[in-house]
Amino acid sequence: MTVELSAIAYSGVLLLLLILISAASNVSAMGQAWGVGNRDAQPSTEGFKGRAKRAYMNLIEQLLVFSALAIPAHIAGIHSDLTVLAAQLFLAGRVAHAIVYLAGWTFISIRTIVWLVALVGTFIMAYELITSGALILSVAVVAAPAAM
């Protein structure tokens, strides 16, 4: 498996882990009956519980975009030092973002900084895909039926 696809797979594992952490913290706060019930009452979005949910929701957003670029690049055979760097930046940024977000660290805007690291990886992947010529926009022209 390429580095680019591995980054997507490892991000999927990270997403699963973040979802489990969020679910466990919600059940811990709301009780076992809430966890197995219909969950009509919404859990609090404050503190660790809220950060855990926001961390996985943010990963979903960025992973969707990165995957939408990296998978077509892989299919098109685009594999370069830049796509590897993009994947490494994305994964490192997302792991760091999860740790920083769950810990609640806010000094020197660290959460934003590590989020930007992953975003830079996404932009590099987009650049490689666009400049490779693999993205060709085509418009199908449908001829009108001949008049009878």
Secondary structure, DSSP 4 states (H G I P E B T S, - for coil): --HHHHHHHHHHHHHHHHHHHHHHHHHHHH-HHHHHS---SPPP-SHHHHHHHHHHHHHHHHHHHHHHHHHHHHHTT---HHHHHHHHHHHHHHHHHHHHHHHT--GGGHHHHHHHHHHHHHHHHHHHHHHTT------PPPPPPPP-
